[in-house]
Amino acid sequence: MPTFCYKAIDSQGNPVEDTLVAKSREVAIDEISAKGLVPSEVKDSSHKDTKTIGVTGRVSKTEVETFTRELSNLLAAGVSLSKALQILSRETSKQAAKKQWTAIHDQVVSGTGLADSLAHWPKLFPSVYVAMVRAGETGGFLELVLEQIANFRSREQDLKSKVRSALIYPIVLAVLAAMILLFLLIYFIPRFSSIFSEFGGTLPGLTLGIVMVSQLVLRYWMLIAGLIVVVILGVKNFLAREEGRLAFERVVLKTPVIGKLTARFAFVRFARMLGTLVHAGVPLLSSLEVAKEAIGNETLARTVSGAIERVRRGMPLARSLSESRELFGGSIIEMISVAEESSKLDVELVRLAESYEKELDRNLKMAVSLAEPIMLFVMAALVGTVVIGMLLPIFNLQELIH
């Protein structure tokens, strides 16, 4: 049987540290409690620290959403947090999820708050998730916040799926155009150029340029491939730095169509999160701090930071947000102002999020409908230029033969 190291507090409030042998961790906790001690940390000395459990193995976003929703349901039914986590770790069929939920359970039982426990795995539980859980723990409405998180993540995934679906066809066209051009440069053009060289004569300028590009690709393809890799890594490193990411975000926001869609997407996330938190009873300032994290764009989030400071100084929310014109247009500010005066801010924010989400969906479809013919035109222009360049000498072929 495994040996457990534990820390506990006796009836006099004095700390106690000791070890005991038990069949399982639950049995060890029961034995410690039977001694009149309150356990604060119980660890299997034969296993690694609970902070590292659950790091290996892949836990999907769907499993995290299910975990959040079921934990909310168990807490609403009156089940204690430690017992609810134990049930979830026992009931899940995925081994990676079982280890992850067990690690969270062990942290909570050892005296760590749920938000602090979740913070150890930022890839699974991002900062906005942890911030919402912490607000729920502090306010005493954890089950409600968890339900709101599950609903928010579900809608968030739906919205992201729409964006990804809208981008699939343009990306496929771009990849197809690149493959066709590569085929023409590597296989098609060298064979035609060898035929032309047998007959001599002067080739048209367009044909010479295309043949030159083809020869460069064939001779220096390794160097070109290396340069492409270097450029990709350089861009990746540039975007990994804060100044690079901010510069890229500013360019995206100033890009026609794409900038507007990006800002609208950020507003939908912000409004839904803020409305959800205010409805759950989280104080407005705390809600704004968490909702700012949900924006997903640092440039836009910084504009909201100024609004938060103005709210902290006592300014109404609508007036505070009015200076962040990238996110909040005049009509939105007016609607928020009316909602503040009528004490229906949470309802109005959620309504705005749903309304602008539908608008975003329509704009995405319109953007894709415009992108498709543009991509087809670019693809046809590139391929057509190559084909025409290689066909031009054929008009003079009869003359060259004579």
Sequence and secondary structure as in RCSB ss.txt:
>XXXX:A:sequence
MPTFCYKAIDSQGNPVEDTLVAKSREVAIDEISAKGLVPSEVKDSSHKDTKTIGVTGRVSKTEVETFTRELSNLL
AAGVSLSKALQILSRETSKQAAKKQWTAIHDQVVSGTGLADSLAHWPKLFPSVYVAMVRAGETGGFLELVLEQIA
NFRSREQDLKSKVRSALIYPIVLAVLAAMILLFLLIYFIPRFSSIFSEFGGTLPGLTLGIVMVSQLVLRYWMLIA
GLIVVVILGVKNFLAREEGRLAFERVVLKTPVIGKLTARFAFVRFARMLGTLVHAGVPLLSSLEVAKEAIGNETL
ARTVSGAIERVRRGMPLARSLSESRELFGGSIIEMISVAEESSKLDVELVRLAESYEKELDRNLKMAVSLAEPIM
LFVMAALVGTVVIGMLLPIFNLQELIH
>XXXX:A:secstr
  EEEEEEE TTS EEEEEEE SSHHHHHHHHHHTT EEEEEEETTS  TTTTTSSS   HHHHHHHHHHHHHHH
HTT  HHHHHHHHHHH   HHHHHHHHHHHHHHHTT  HHHHHTT TTTS HHHHHHHHHHHHHT HHHHHHHHH
HHHHHHHHHHHHHHHHHHHHHHHHHHHHHHHHHIIIIIHHHHHHHHHHH S   HHHHHHHHHHHHHHHSHHHHH
HHHHHHHHHHHHHHHSHHHHHHHHHHHHHSTTHHHHHHHHHHHHHHHHHHHHHHHT  HHHHHHHHHHHT  HHH
HHHHHHHHHHHHTT  HHHHHTT TTT  HHHHHHHHHHHHTT HHHHHHHHHHHHHHHHHHHHHHHHHHHHHHH
HHHHHHHHHHHHHHHHGGGGGHHHHH 
